[in-house]
Amino acid sequence: MLGTTDDGDLAVIKTFGNPEGTIVLFNEYFFYRLAILINIPMPKSGI
């Protein structure tokens, strides 16, 4: 799902109940944090 932030920026919104299952959200968050820890440039993200 695509939405907009209060600043007018576009944001991808992921929710529970997606066709791939809820573990996908955990996997994406885990590897996002891992990439940040090893200094791989990543776009800003949040929960």
C-alpha distance matrix in Angstrom:
0.0 3.8 6.6 10.3 12.9 16.3 17.7 15.6 14.0 10.5 8.5 5.9 5.2 6.5 8.5 11.8 12.6 10.6 13.0 14.3 15.5 15.4 17.7 15.1 13.7 17.4 18.2 15.7 17.0 20.5 20.7 19.0 21.8 24.4 23.6 24.1 27.4 28.8 27.9 25.4 23.6 19.9 17.4 17.3 15.1 15.3 14.8
3.8 0.0 3.8 7.1 10.1 13.6 14.6 12.1 10.5 6.9 5.8 4.7 5.9 8.8 11.3 14.9 16.2 14.2 16.6 17.6 18.8 18.4 20.4 17.6 15.9 19.4 20.0 17.0 17.9 21.6 21.4 19.2 22.0 24.6 23.4 23.6 27.0 28.4 27.0 24.5 22.2 18.7 15.7 15.6 14.1 14.8 15.1
6.6 3.8 0.0 3.8 6.8 10.1 11.5 9.2 8.4 5.8 5.2 6.3 6.7 10.3 12.4 16.1 17.8 16.5 19.3 20.4 21.1 20.1 22.3 19.7 17.5 20.7 21.8 18.7 18.9 22.7 22.9 20.3 22.6 25.6 24.5 24.1 27.5 29.2 27.7 25.6 23.0 19.5 16.1 15.2 13.9 14.1 14.3
10.3 7.1 3.8 0.0 3.8 6.8 7.8 5.5 5.4 4.5 5.6 8.5 9.4 13.1 15.3 19.0 21.1 20.0 22.9 23.7 24.3 23.0 24.9 22.4 19.8 22.7 23.8 20.6 20.3 24.0 24.1 21.1 23.1 26.3 24.9 24.0 27.5 29.2 27.3 25.5 22.6 19.3 15.6 14.4 13.7 14.0 14.8
12.9 10.1 6.8 3.8 0.0 3.8 5.2 5.1 5.3 6.4 6.7 10.0 10.5 14.1 16.1 19.7 22.3 21.5 24.8 25.2 25.3 23.5 25.2 23.0 20.0 22.4 23.8 20.5 19.6 23.2 23.6 20.3 21.7 25.1 23.9 22.5 25.8 27.9 25.9 24.6 21.7 18.5 14.8 12.7 12.3 12.1 13.1
16.3 13.6 10.1 6.8 3.8 0.0 3.8 5.5 7.5 9.7 10.5 13.7 13.9 17.4 19.0 22.5 25.2 24.8 28.1 28.7 28.6 26.6 28.3 26.3 23.1 25.3 26.9 23.8 22.5 26.0 26.6 23.2 24.2 27.7 26.7 24.8 28.0 30.2 28.1 27.1 24.2 21.2 17.5 15.1 14.9 14.4 15.3
17.7 14.6 11.5 7.8 5.2 3.8 0.0 3.8 5.6 9.0 10.6 14.3 15.5 19.1 21.3 24.8 27.5 26.7 29.8 30.1 30.3 28.4 29.8 27.5 24.5 26.5 27.7 24.3 23.1 26.5 26.6 23.0 24.1 27.4 25.9 23.9 27.2 29.2 26.7 25.7 22.4 19.8 16.1 14.0 14.8 15.1 16.8
15.6 12.1 9.2 5.5 5.1 5.5 3.8 0.0 3.8 6.6 9.2 12.9 14.4 18.2 20.5 24.2 26.5 25.3 28.2 28.8 29.4 27.9 29.5 26.9 24.2 26.7 27.7 24.2 23.6 27.1 26.9 23.5 25.2 28.3 26.6 25.1 28.6 30.3 27.8 26.3 22.9 20.2 16.4 15.0 15.7 16.4 17.9
14.0 10.5 8.4 5.4 5.3 7.5 5.6 3.8 0.0 3.8 6.5 10.2 12.4 16.1 18.9 22.6 24.9 23.4 26.1 26.3 27.1 25.7 27.0 24.2 21.6 24.1 24.7 21.1 20.6 24.1 23.6 20.2 22.0 25.0 23.1 21.8 25.4 26.9 24.4 22.7 19.4 16.6 12.8 11.8 12.7 14.0 16.1
10.5 6.9 5.8 4.5 6.4 9.7 9.0 6.6 3.8 0.0 3.8 7.0 9.6 13.2 16.2 20.0 22.0 20.2 22.7 23.0 24.1 23.0 24.4 21.4 19.2 22.0 22.4 18.8 19.0 22.5 22.0 18.9 21.2 24.0 22.2 21.5 25.2 26.5 24.3 22.2 19.1 16.0 12.4 12.0 12.1 13.6 15.3
8.5 5.8 5.2 5.6 6.7 10.5 10.6 9.2 6.5 3.8 0.0 3.8 6.3 9.7 12.8 16.5 18.8 17.1 19.8 19.9 20.7 19.4 20.7 17.9 15.5 18.2 18.9 15.4 15.4 19.1 18.8 15.9 18.2 21.1 19.7 19.1 22.7 24.2 22.5 20.4 17.8 14.3 10.9 10.2 9.3 10.5 11.9
5.9 4.7 6.3 8.5 10.0 13.7 14.3 12.9 10.2 7.0 3.8 0.0 3.8 6.6 10.1 13.6 15.6 13.5 16.1 16.1 17.1 16.1 17.5 14.5 12.5 15.6 16.1 12.8 13.5 17.1 16.9 14.5 17.3 19.9 18.8 18.9 22.3 23.7 22.5 20.1 18.0 14.4 11.6 11.4 9.7 10.7 11.5
5.2 5.9 6.7 9.4 10.5 13.9 15.5 14.4 12.4 9.6 6.3 3.8 0.0 3.8 6.6 10.3 12.6 11.3 14.4 14.8 15.0 13.7 15.7 13.3 10.8 14.1 15.4 12.6 12.9 16.7 17.3 15.2 17.6 20.5 20.0 20.1 23.2 25.0 24.2 22.2 20.4 16.6 14.1 13.2 10.5 10.3 9.7
6.5 8.8 10.3 13.1 14.1 17.4 19.1 18.2 16.1 13.2 9.7 6.6 3.8 0.0 3.8 7.1 9.3 8.0 11.3 11.3 11.3 10.0 12.0 9.8 7.6 11.1 12.6 10.4 11.2 14.7 15.6 14.3 16.7 19.3 19.3 19.9 22.7 24.5 24.2 22.2 21.1 17.3 15.5 14.8 11.7 11.1 9.7
8.5 11.3 12.4 15.3 16.1 19.0 21.3 20.5 18.9 16.2 12.8 10.1 6.6 3.8 0.0 3.8 6.4 6.5 10.3 11.0 9.9 8.3 11.3 10.2 8.1 11.3 13.6 12.4 12.8 16.0 17.6 16.7 18.6 21.3 21.9 22.4 24.8 26.9 27.0 25.2 24.3 20.6 19.0 17.9 14.4 13.0 10.7
11.8 14.9 16.1 19.0 19.7 22.5 24.8 24.2 22.6 20.0 16.5 13.6 10.3 7.1 3.8 0.0 3.8 5.7 9.2 9.7 7.5 5.7 9.3 9.4 7.9 10.5 13.1 13.0 13.4 16.0 18.0 17.9 19.5 21.9 23.0 23.8 25.8 27.9 28.5 26.8 26.4 22.8 21.7 20.6 17.0 15.3 12.5
12.6 16.2 17.8 21.1 22.3 25.2 27.5 26.5 24.9 22.0 18.8 15.6 12.6 9.3 6.4 3.8 0.0 3.8 6.5 8.2 6.3 6.4 10.2 10.4 10.2 12.9 14.9 15.1 16.3 18.6 20.3 20.6 22.5 24.5 25.5 26.7 28.7 30.5 31.2 29.3 29.0 25.4 24.3 23.6 20.2 18.8 16.2
10.6 14.2 16.5 20.0 21.5 24.8 26.7 25.3 23.4 20.2 17.1 13.5 11.3 8.0 6.5 5.7 3.8 0.0 3.8 5.6 5.6 6.9 9.9 8.8 9.3 12.6 13.6 13.4 15.3 17.8 18.8 19.0 21.4 23.2 23.8 25.3 27.5 29.0 29.5 27.2 26.8 23.3 22.3 22.2 19.0 18.3 16.4
13.0 16.6 19.3 22.9 24.8 28.1 29.8 28.2 26.1 22.7 19.8 16.1 14.4 11.3 10.3 9.2 6.5 3.8 0.0 3.8 5.5 8.6 10.8 9.7 11.5 14.4 14.7 14.9 17.4 19.4 20.0 20.7 23.4 24.6 25.2 27.1 29.2 30.3 31.0 28.5 28.3 25.1 24.4 24.7 21.7 21.5 19.8
14.3 17.6 20.4 23.7 25.2 28.7 30.1 28.8 26.3 23.0 19.9 16.1 14.8 11.3 11.0 9.7 8.2 5.6 3.8 0.0 3.8 7.0 7.9 6.5 9.3 11.7 11.4 12.1 14.9 16.3 16.8 18.0 20.6 21.5 22.1 24.4 26.2 27.1 28.1 25.7 25.9 22.9 22.7 23.3 20.3 20.2 18.8
15.5 18.8 21.1 24.3 25.3 28.6 30.3 29.4 27.1 24.1 20.7 17.1 15.0 11.3 9.9 7.5 6.3 5.6 5.5 3.8 0.0 3.8 5.6 6.1 8.1 10.0 10.8 12.1 14.1 15.5 16.7 18.0 20.1 21.2 22.4 24.4 25.9 27.3 28.5 26.4 26.9 23.7 23.5 23.5 20.2 19.5 17.4
15.4 18.4 20.1 23.0 23.5 26.6 28.4 27.9 25.7 23.0 19.4 16.1 13.7 10.0 8.3 5.7 6.4 6.9 8.6 7.0 3.8 0.0 3.8 5.3 5.7 7.2 9.1 10.5 11.6 13.0 15.0 16.0 17.6 19.1 20.7 22.2 23.6 25.4 26.6 25.0 25.3 22.1 21.9 21.4 17.9 16.7 14.3
17.7 20.4 22.3 24.9 25.2 28.3 29.8 29.5 27.0 24.4 20.7 17.5 15.7 12.0 11.3 9.3 10.2 9.9 10.8 7.9 5.6 3.8 0.0 3.8 5.4 5.2 6.2 8.7 10.0 10.5 12.3 14.1 15.5 16.4 18.3 20.1 21.2 22.7 24.3 22.8 23.7 20.8 21.2 21.0 17.7 16.9 15.0
15.1 17.6 19.7 22.4 23.0 26.3 27.5 26.9 24.2 21.4 17.9 14.5 13.3 9.8 10.2 9.4 10.4 8.8 9.7 6.5 6.1 5.3 3.8 0.0 3.8 5.4 5.0 6.1 8.6 9.8 10.7 12.1 14.3 15.3 16.4 18.4 20.0 21.2 22.4 20.4 21.0 18.0 18.3 18.6 15.5 15.3 14.1
13.7 15.9 17.5 19.8 20.0 23.1 24.5 24.2 21.6 19.2 15.5 12.5 10.8 7.6 8.1 7.9 10.2 9.3 11.5 9.3 8.1 5.7 5.4 3.8 0.0 3.8 5.5 5.3 6.2 8.6 10.2 10.6 12.4 14.3 15.5 16.7 18.5 20.3 21.2 19.5 19.8 16.5 16.4 15.9 12.5 11.8 10.3
17.4 19.4 20.7 22.7 22.4 25.3 26.5 26.7 24.1 22.0 18.2 15.6 14.1 11.1 11.3 10.5 12.9 12.6 14.4 11.7 10.0 7.2 5.2 5.4 3.8 0.0 3.8 5.5 5.2 6.0 8.6 9.8 10.6 12.2 14.2 15.5 16.5 18.5 20.0 18.8 19.7 16.8 17.3 16.7 13.4 12.5 11.1
18.2 20.0 21.8 23.8 23.8 26.9 27.7 27.7 24.7 22.4 18.9 16.1 15.4 12.6 13.6 13.1 14.9 13.6 14.7 11.4 10.8 9.1 6.2 5.0 5.5 3.8 0.0 3.8 5.5 5.1 6.2 8.4 10.0 10.5 12.1 14.3 15.3 16.6 18.2 16.7 17.9 15.4 16.5 16.7 13.9 14.0 13.5
15.7 17.0 18.7 20.6 20.5 23.8 24.3 24.2 21.1 18.8 15.4 12.8 12.6 10.4 12.4 13.0 15.1 13.4 14.9 12.1 12.1 10.5 8.7 6.1 5.3 5.5 3.8 0.0 3.8 5.5 5.4 6.0 8.6 9.9 10.5 12.3 14.3 15.6 16.4 14.5 15.1 12.2 12.9 13.3 10.6 11.4 11.5
17.0 17.9 18.9 20.3 19.6 22.5 23.1 23.6 20.6 19.0 15.4 13.5 12.9 11.2 12.8 13.4 16.3 15.3 17.4 14.9 14.1 11.6 10.0 8.6 6.2 5.2 5.5 3.8 0.0 3.8 5.6 5.0 6.2 8.6 9.9 10.7 12.4 14.5 15.4 14.3 14.7 11.8 12.5 11.9 8.9 8.8 8.9
20.5 21.6 22.7 24.0 23.2 26.0 26.5 27.1 24.1 22.5 19.1 17.1 16.7 14.7 16.0 16.0 18.6 17.8 19.4 16.3 15.5 13.0 10.5 9.8 8.6 6.0 5.1 5.5 3.8 0.0 3.8 5.5 5.3 6.2 8.7 10.1 10.7 12.6 14.4 13.7 15.2 13.0 14.6 14.3 11.9 11.9 12.1
20.7 21.4 22.9 24.1 23.6 26.6 26.6 26.9 23.6 22.0 18.8 16.9 17.3 15.6 17.6 18.0 20.3 18.8 20.0 16.8 16.7 15.0 12.3 10.7 10.2 8.6 6.2 5.4 5.6 3.8 0.0 3.8 5.3 4.8 6.0 8.5 9.6 10.5 12.1 10.7 12.5 10.7 12.9 13.6 11.9 13.1 14.1
19.0 19.2 20.3 21.1 20.3 23.2 23.0 23.5 20.2 18.9 15.9 14.5 15.2 14.3 16.7 17.9 20.6 19.0 20.7 18.0 18.0 16.0 14.1 12.1 10.6 9.8 8.4 6.0 5.0 5.5 3.8 0.0 3.8 5.4 5.2 6.4 8.8 10.2 10.7 9.2 10.0 7.6 9.4 9.8 8.4 10.1 11.8
21.8 22.0 22.6 23.1 21.7 24.2 24.1 25.2 22.0 21.2 18.2 17.3 17.6 16.7 18.6 19.5 22.5 21.4 23.4 20.6 20.1 17.6 15.5 14.3 12.4 10.6 10.0 8.6 6.2 5.3 5.3 3.8 0.0 3.8 5.4 5.1 6.3 8.9 9.9 9.9 11.1 9.4 11.3 10.9 9.5 10.3 11.9
24.4 24.6 25.6 26.3 25.1 27.7 27.4 28.3 25.0 24.0 21.1 19.9 20.5 19.3 21.3 21.9 24.5 23.2 24.6 21.5 21.2 19.1 16.4 15.3 14.3 12.2 10.5 9.9 8.6 6.2 4.8 5.4 3.8 0.0 3.8 5.4 5.1 6.4 8.6 8.7 11.1 10.5 13.3 13.7 12.9 14.1 15.6
23.6 23.4 24.5 24.9 23.9 26.7 25.9 26.6 23.1 22.2 19.7 18.8 20.0 19.3 21.9 23.0 25.5 23.8 25.2 22.1 22.4 20.7 18.3 16.4 15.5 14.2 12.1 10.5 9.9 8.7 6.0 5.2 5.4 3.8 0.0 3.8 5.4 5.3 6.2 5.1 7.5 7.3 10.7 11.9 11.9 14.1 16.4
24.1 23.6 24.1 24.0 22.5 24.8 23.9 25.1 21.8 21.5 19.1 18.9 20.1 19.9 22.4 23.8 26.7 25.3 27.1 24.4 24.4 22.2 20.1 18.4 16.7 15.5 14.3 12.3 10.7 10.1 8.5 6.4 5.1 5.4 3.8 0.0 3.8 5.5 5.0 5.7 7.0 6.9 9.7 10.0 10.6 12.6 15.2
27.4 27.0 27.5 27.5 25.8 28.0 27.2 28.6 25.4 25.2 22.7 22.3 23.2 22.7 24.8 25.8 28.7 27.5 29.2 26.2 25.9 23.6 21.2 20.0 18.5 16.5 15.3 14.3 12.4 10.7 9.6 8.8 6.3 5.1 5.4 3.8 0.0 3.8 5.5 7.7 10.1 10.6 13.6 13.6 13.9 15.2 17.4
28.8 28.4 29.2 29.2 27.9 30.2 29.2 30.3 26.9 26.5 24.2 23.7 25.0 24.5 26.9 27.9 30.5 29.0 30.3 27.1 27.3 25.4 22.7 21.2 20.3 18.5 16.6 15.6 14.5 12.6 10.5 10.2 8.9 6.4 5.3 5.5 3.8 0.0 3.8 5.8 9.2 10.8 14.3 15.3 16.0 18.0 20.4
27.9 27.0 27.7 27.3 25.9 28.1 26.7 27.8 24.4 24.3 22.5 22.5 24.2 24.2 27.0 28.5 31.2 29.5 31.0 28.1 28.5 26.6 24.3 22.4 21.2 20.0 18.2 16.4 15.4 14.4 12.1 10.7 9.9 8.6 6.2 5.0 5.5 3.8 0.0 3.8 6.2 8.6 12.0 13.2 14.7 17.1 20.1
25.4 24.5 25.6 25.5 24.6 27.1 25.7 26.3 22.7 22.2 20.4 20.1 22.2 22.2 25.2 26.8 29.3 27.2 28.5 25.7 26.4 25.0 22.8 20.4 19.5 18.8 16.7 14.5 14.3 13.7 10.7 9.2 9.9 8.7 5.1 5.7 7.7 5.8 3.8 0.0 3.8 6.2 10.0 12.1 13.6 16.6 19.5
23.6 22.2 23.0 22.6 21.7 24.2 22.4 22.9 19.4 19.1 17.8 18.0 20.4 21.1 24.3 26.4 29.0 26.8 28.3 25.9 26.9 25.3 23.7 21.0 19.8 19.7 17.9 15.1 14.7 15.2 12.5 10.0 11.1 11.1 7.5 7.0 10.1 9.2 6.2 3.8 0.0 3.8 7.0 9.5 11.8 15.2 18.5
19.9 18.7 19.5 19.3 18.5 21.2 19.8 20.2 16.6 16.0 14.3 14.4 16.6 17.3 20.6 22.8 25.4 23.3 25.1 22.9 23.7 22.1 20.8 18.0 16.5 16.8 15.4 12.2 11.8 13.0 10.7 7.6 9.4 10.5 7.3 6.9 10.6 10.8 8.6 6.2 3.8 0.0 3.8 6.5 8.3 11.8 15.1
17.4 15.7 16.1 15.6 14.8 17.5 16.1 16.4 12.8 12.4 10.9 11.6 14.1 15.5 19.0 21.7 24.3 22.3 24.4 22.7 23.5 21.9 21.2 18.3 16.4 17.3 16.5 12.9 12.5 14.6 12.9 9.4 11.3 13.3 10.7 9.7 13.6 14.3 12.0 10.0 7.0 3.8 0.0 3.8 6.3 10.0 13.5
17.3 15.6 15.2 14.4 12.7 15.1 14.0 15.0 11.8 12.0 10.2 11.4 13.2 14.8 17.9 20.6 23.6 22.2 24.7 23.3 23.5 21.4 21.0 18.6 15.9 16.7 16.7 13.3 11.9 14.3 13.6 9.8 10.9 13.7 11.9 10.0 13.6 15.3 13.2 12.1 9.5 6.5 3.8 0.0 3.8 7.1 10.8
15.1 14.1 13.9 13.7 12.3 14.9 14.8 15.7 12.7 12.1 9.3 9.7 10.5 11.7 14.4 17.0 20.2 19.0 21.7 20.3 20.2 17.9 17.7 15.5 12.5 13.4 13.9 10.6 8.9 11.9 11.9 8.4 9.5 12.9 11.9 10.6 13.9 16.0 14.7 13.6 11.8 8.3 6.3 3.8 0.0 3.8 7.2
15.3 14.8 14.1 14.0 12.1 14.4 15.1 16.4 14.0 13.6 10.5 10.7 10.3 11.1 13.0 15.3 18.8 18.3 21.5 20.2 19.5 16.7 16.9 15.3 11.8 12.5 14.0 11.4 8.8 11.9 13.1 10.1 10.3 14.1 14.1 12.6 15.2 18.0 17.1 16.6 15.2 11.8 10.0 7.1 3.8 0.0 3.8
14.8 15.1 14.3 14.8 13.1 15.3 16.8 17.9 16.1 15.3 11.9 11.5 9.7 9.7 10.7 12.5 16.2 16.4 19.8 18.8 17.4 14.3 15.0 14.1 10.3 11.1 13.5 11.5 8.9 12.1 14.1 11.8 11.9 15.6 16.4 15.2 17.4 20.4 20.1 19.5 18.5 15.1 13.5 10.8 7.2 3.8 0.0
